[in-house]
Amino acid sequence: MASSQPTYRLILVPLDGSRFAEHALPTALGLARRGGARLELVMVREPPVGVAAHTAPIGVTDSRELEAPPQAFADYLDAVAKRLYESGAAQGVGLSHSVLSGPTVKALTTRIRNTFPDLVVMTTHGRGPVSRAWLGSVADGLVRRIRTPLLLLRPDPDASLDLGAERHVRHILIPLDGSAEAETILNRAVALGKLTGADYTLLRGMPIPYQIGSPYVPHDVKINVEKLEKARRDTLAYLAGVADPLRRQGLKVETEFFLGVYPASGILEFAEKQGIDLIAMATHGRGGVIRLVLGSVADKVLRGSPVPLLVYRPERA
């Protein structure tokens, strides 16, 4: 694990003109205020002609909306900024906004690569075939293109928006699989958690060892029990080795494991039982047939969890 911790100087929030997307604002504002970061609101104006359905801007379902003049996008962002200032939600936060042009994912990717934000905060439905397509065109498109942590929120679509209602992140769950790639999320999770005074739990799924012989033969049973105990010891030793450097920083870190062959299910079950506020994990972010939107495990966790997901694609992925 790298020794240096990322700092928060700039947080980027993509908006699409909907109140649903604006649910990202309270969380982003809270993190910006605590970290002394500037907040940039961005909106993408897609080309009005020959736009494919899968590249439509977030929340745009009527092609006539694509014909809105550029000033309409700027006026919307001006109105959002005004609401933030008048409500007091933006107090102590430097705020800017920009209208981008082009296909949504490409425009956002270019902006991120040019401005180097430390975090991107955005909402996602995360369920059903329609939202799956949305994830594929925006959130997953960003994950596969950027090296910036992406904080995905899943608000209730029917919930009212309270700009001053900051989400409290007190307990962060960090699933690991024993790989260096998975551990790249640690610094990003700690950077966020330090702003909110969070505790951390490192969680690893322990696969069930291959069974030898018959479960009714005492000798075979003894061997299988020994294999299971060795796997448990190895898992706990690995987690302790990852936790120790974090504990030396003064962080409160617990280690847990679960037994099972379905990592996403084990992560979600643990998060629900322990009242986790945020799940942080790395993803391969692959494209093509292997994509499965945000990577097989991260995608399942996102679509099954009501809590935010901090996802990061490491260089090696």
N, C-alpha and C positions, 0 to 999 in steps of 0.2 A: 504494500500500500504506500502510496506517495506520502511524504511527510508534510507537504505544504497544503494549506486549506484554501479553496477558492474564496474570493471575496465577492460581495454583491455591490456592484457599482451601477449596473443598468439591468432593469427587468422589462421585458417586452410582453405586451398583451395584445394578441390579435382579436379584433372585433369584427362583427358582420352586420351590425345594425339591429340585432335582436337583444331582447332582455336576457335571454338564455346565455348568450355569450358574455353579457355584462356581469354575470355571476362570478366571473373570474376576478373582477375588480377588487372586492373587499380583501381577498387573500393576497393579491398582488400588492395592494396598498399597504397592508399590514407588514409584509416582508420588506417592502421598500422603506417604510418608516423605521422599522427596527434596524435595518442594515445600512441606513443612510444612502440608499440607492435612488437613482432617478428612474422614473417610470415612463415608458414610451408606449402610447396606444397607436396601433397601426390598423389600417383597413385597406383591403385590396379591391381595386376596381378592375374587373375582368374586361377583356376586349369585348365590345358589344356585338361583334359579328363572328359567326362560325365558331361559337363556343360549344364545346362538347359538354354533355350533362355532368360527366364525372369531374370536370374542372371548374364547375360553377362555384362562386364564392360561398363561404360558409353561410348557411341559412337562406340562400337565394333559391327559390323554387319557381319563380315566374321570370321568363326571359325578358319581360319588359323592364324588370328592375335593373337589368344590365345596361339599359339605355339611359340611366340617370346621369345627369351632367356631373363632371368631376367636382364641381363646387358643392353638390349635394353631399358627397362623402366628407368633404372638409367641414361642412356645416354640421353634420352629425357629430363628428369628433369634437368640434367646438362646443356643441351642446353637452356632450358627455363631460368634457373638462369643466364646463361651467357648473354642472350639477355636482361634480366632485368638490369643487371649491366652495360652493354655496352651502353644501351639506356639512362641510368641515371634514369630510372623509380624506381629503388630500392635504390636510394640514401637515406641514413639515416635510412634504414630499415634492421634489422637483418633477414637473409634469410636462411632457411634450407629446405631440402626435403627428402622424404622417399618413398620407394617402399614397399607396403603392399602385402600380399598374402592371398588368400581365396575368398569366395563370397564377392562381393563388399560391400553390406550393412553391413554384419557382420564384415568385416575387418575395415571399416571406423568407425563403432560403437566402436569396441575395441580400436582403436587408440584414439578416442575422449574421451573415459572413462579413458584411461591411461594417457593422456597428458593434459586434462582439458582445452581445448581452450575456449576462451571467446566468440568466434563467428566462425561460419562456413559460408563461402561465396562460392556460386556455381551458375552455370547457369542452366536454364531449358527452354525447348521449351514451355511447358504449354498449348499446343493446340493439338487437334486431337487424334485419337485412339492410334497411335504409341507413341506419347509423353506421353499420359496418362499411358501407360504401363511403360514407363521410370520413370515417377513420382512414380508409385507404387513400383518400385523396388529400387529406390535410395532415392529421396528426401522424399517421404512419409515414406519409411522404416526408415530413420533417424529420422524424426519427431516423430515416434511412439516409438523410442528407446532411444533417447538422451534427456538430460535436458539442452542442449546448444542452444541458439538462432541461427536460420538458416536464412541467407540472400539470397533470391532467386532472381536472375537477369534474365531478358528476353531480351537479345540483339537481334538485327536484324541479322539473319543468314548470310545475304549477306553483312553486314557492315564490313569495313576494321577494323583491330585491331590496335589501337593507345595506346601503353602501358602507355603513359604519360597523357592520357585523363581521368582525374579523374572525376567521376560523382559528381556533386554538389547537396547535399541534403540540401535544404533550408527550406522546408516545409514538415513536417511529419504528416500524418493523422493517428489517433488512434481510430478505431471503438471500441465501448464498448456496452455491453448489460445489464449492471446493476449487473453483477455477479463479485464475487471476483476473479474467474478464469480469466475472461477477463482482469481484472486490473493488472494481473501479467506481462503483456507486458509493463507496463508503465516505470519501471526502465530500461528495456532493450532498449526501444525506446529513452529514455532520455540519456542513456549512449552513444548511437550512435549519437544522435542529438547534444550533447554537443561538439563532435569533429568537427562538421561542422557548428556550430552556427545556428542551425535550429530553426524555430518556430514550434508550435504544434497546431493541432486542434483536440479536442475530439469530436467525432461524435457518436450519438446514434440514432438508428431507433426507432420511436415511432409507435407502432401498432395502427391501427384504432380501436377505442373502439367499442364494440358491440352495435349495434343500437337497441333502444327500440321503439316498436310501429311503427306508420306510419310516414313517412317523411312529410306527408301532414297535420298532426294534430299539431297545434301550441304548445300544452303542451308537446308532445313527442319531437318535434324539440328542444324546450328549454332544456329538460333534456339531449338530445344528445349533444347539444352545450356545456352545462356545463360539461359533462363527458370529452369531447375533451379538454376543457380548463384546467380541472384538470390534465389530462394526460400530457398536455404541461407544466404546472407549475411543476409537479413532475419530469418530464424529465430534465428540466432546473435546478431544485434544485439539482438533483443528479449530473449532469455534473459540476455544480459550486462547489459542495463538493469535487469532484475529482480534479478539476483544482486548487483550492486554495492552497494546499500544493506545487504544482509545481510552482505556481506564487510566492510563498514565497521564492523559490530558485532563483528568478530573471529570470525565464523563461517566454517567451511570449506564452501564451496559450489562444486560443479561444475555444468557445464551440458552437456546432451546433447540430441540430437534423433534421431528415426528417420523413415524414409521409408515411408509406407504409408497405406492408406485405412481401416484398422481400428484405431482408437486403443486400445481395450482390449487387443487382441492384442499391440500394440507395447509397451504398458506392462507387461504380464505377462511378456513375453519378456525385456525389459530387467531387470525386477526379479529374475527367476530367474538370469540370467547374472551380475548384479552382487552377488548375495547381499544383497538389500535386506531390512531388518528390519521396515519399516513403510511403508505407502503412505498419503499424505495428499492428499485432494482434495476440492474443493467439488462440490456436486450441486444441481441445480435442485429435486429433491424434489417434482416435480409429481404431481398426482393424476389420476385418471380414466384415459382410454385411453393418454395419453402416459406414464403412471407408470413402467412397466417396472421396478417394485419400487424401486430406489434411483436411478433415472435410468439411461439406457441404458448409459453408459460405467461409472459407478460400480458399477452392478449386476453387469456382466460382470466387472469387476475383483474385486469381492468374491467372487463365486461361483467364480472361477478361481484365486484366490491363496491360498496357505497362510499368508501373513503378515497381521498385523492391518491394518485399514483405518481411518484417522481420517477421518471424513466430516463435512462442515459445510454447512449450507444458509444462504447469505447472505441479507440482507434483500431484495435486489433480485430474488431468485428467487421 
